[in-house]
Amino acid sequence: MSDFVESKPWLSDACSLVDAFRAGTLTPLEALEASLAAIEESDLNAFSHVDAEAARVAAASADISKPFGGVPIGIKELESVHGWPATQASLVFRDQVADSDSTQVMRLRGAGAVLTGQTTASEFGGINCTTTKLHGTTRNPWNREKTPGGSSGGSAAAVAGGILPIASGGDGGGSIRIPAGFTGLFGLKSTFGRIPKGPHAMQPPLTVVVGCVTRSVRDTARWFDVCNGFDSRDTLSLPRVEGWEAGLDTFDLAGKRAVVSIDLGSAIVNPAQTTLLLELAGLLIAKAHLKQVDVTVQIPHGSHEWAMANLIGLAGVLGERYPACHDDLTSEIQLGMSLATQSVNLATAGAAELFRIEVNECVADIFEQTDFIFAATNPDVAFAATGPMATTVGRVDLVAEYGFERALGNNGALTIPANLTGNPAVSVPAGLIDGLPVGLQVIGRHHEEQLLLDLARIAERERPWPLVAPSPFS
């Protein structure tokens, strides 16, 4: 940990902050004021709404005996917080206000968290670049000209940028892992249903999970201790599992099988990034005493089918407002809705579901032969903050080589498969290329997130990563 972090304990992880509160070396109100000052000072545009006075009241009365007692926390703007804006990061819903807390938010409040502000997201969570007509462009604390990713880009920018120690996220196609990879954070996409999405949970397209972006593995484990468990408002949520933080470093990984497939057999990945990822994958395999196996990984490339399935849901959200609201949408959503309006019908909807089955069968076959898949989180380092979506990898023009649809789809080709199948996956910081973070993704078996956490703990010990970017504020 750098001297900078040591001199400012709120720049450590959330668990350390709770320890400081309990030791009496820092108060929740002092930590909150540091976060509020950082929000004011920051040039990252990581927040769309700040509830300073309510946060001060909560901090002043925080019960520090609770898991997140007194910790200032950011909530992604696609998640419901009673009385906060419910815009979905869209001009279409600019005046909408939430009338309830999400289940995750209710559980965080119960664990003593101080809800400080709403972090920016891409519109409807639709792309992996956080820039919208409503809030403008959110920037990566490692390089202000680059994106922190999306859709949980504001959460990642806030945590990596030293503003808050932890923030919520959601992952329907990589929206926790992609920003974590781009900003040097740890991100877990859980088994589908691990944390409930209610109330008013939209079930299809069965790809979205909620969770967090963090500076440490133990912060993520504590978050899941607090937030996991069945809730009747989300009928597909899973039964509660105890002991996430207490169970860290207790699982015997020796002899578990691992396959290394940096591109998952279908993505185009920057070779410079591949070198870093192979090195960290090799280290984890050796230190965990895994057995590396030779398994063919050729996961079908189908970002288009995934997008069509999600656009059906978006059409329902927009309802009768569309097409009158077309001009209020960001360009990528405009394009998607135009394509969906023209081409989505029973045949395309059926094709999307058949593609999900194809991917699920492929991944299930792979996991009959292995326990972990090591891959890249992103095809390359972060691209321009203002967009457009990346269509190059390294120096390769993907449009010229593969066509526009394949080039655009390459952005989520590494992360979407785990969303389609419901498998858990983590992004672990793997190093830097040209000063920008690179993430190693590890995909695991259903319901075995805790094994992924223990693998990540090995990386955290052997290759400690910076908790915040070198110039966190401005």
Summary of the structure (lengths in Angstrom):
residues: 474
radius of gyration: 20.5
end to end distance: 20.3
largest distance: 62.7
contacts: 1836
relative contact order: 0.14
helix: 39%
strand: 16%
